[in-house]
Amino acid sequence: MDTVERLCDIASRIDHLENCAEWISRETANADAGICQTASLIGALAEEIREKICNMVKELEINEEQQKLN
């Protein structure tokens, strides 16, 4: 499995986590505020993780391009 496939796998897992968190949040909105808030937090953290991974990949691409130029 190459790097791109691993990144796609990670992105897929993050998407699944975020979708599950959104579903749990919707389903528990009226029943259990604590679970609903926890699910919302998980969704927000999943989005943060996705953003950080994207930023890391962009930085690596920029560094690789700069090394090719040198």
C-alpha positions in Angstrom: 0.0 0.0 0.0 1.5 3.3 -1.1 1.3 6.6 0.7 -1.6 7.9 -1.4 -3.7 4.8 -0.7 -2.9 5.1 3.0 -4.0 8.8 3.0 -7.2 7.8 1.2 -7.8 5.1 3.8 -7.3 7.6 6.7 -9.6 10.1 5.0 -12.2 7.5 4.6 -12.0 6.5 8.3 -12.2 10.1 9.3 -15.3 10.6 7.1 -16.9 7.5 8.7 -16.1 8.8 12.2 -17.6 12.2 11.4 -20.7 10.7 9.8 -21.3 8.4 12.8 -20.8 11.3 15.2 -23.3 13.4 13.3 -25.8 10.5 13.3 -25.3 9.9 17.1 -25.7 13.7 17.7 -29.0 13.8 15.8 -30.4 10.6 17.3 -29.6 11.7 20.9 -30.4 15.4 20.7 -33.7 15.0 22.6 -32.8 12.0 24.7 -29.3 12.5 26.2 -27.6 15.9 26.1 -24.3 14.5 27.3 -24.0 11.9 24.5 -25.2 14.5 22.0 -22.5 17.0 23.0 -19.8 14.2 23.0 -20.8 13.2 19.5 -20.6 16.8 18.4 -17.2 17.1 19.9 -16.0 13.9 18.1 -17.3 15.4 14.8 -15.4 18.6 15.4 -12.2 16.7 16.3 -12.5 14.6 13.2 -12.7 17.8 11.1 -9.7 19.2 12.9 -7.7 16.0 12.3 -8.7 16.1 8.6 -7.5 19.7 8.3 -4.2 19.0 10.0 -3.5 16.1 7.8 -4.3 18.1 4.7 -1.9 20.9 5.9 0.8 18.3 6.5 0.4 16.9 3.0 0.5 20.3 1.5 3.7 21.1 3.5 5.3 17.9 2.3 4.4 18.6 -1.3 5.9 22.1 -1.0 9.1 20.8 0.6 9.4 18.2 -2.1 9.0 20.8 -4.9 11.6 23.0 -3.2 14.1 20.1 -2.9 13.6 19.4 -6.6 14.4 23.0 -7.5 17.6 22.9 -5.4 
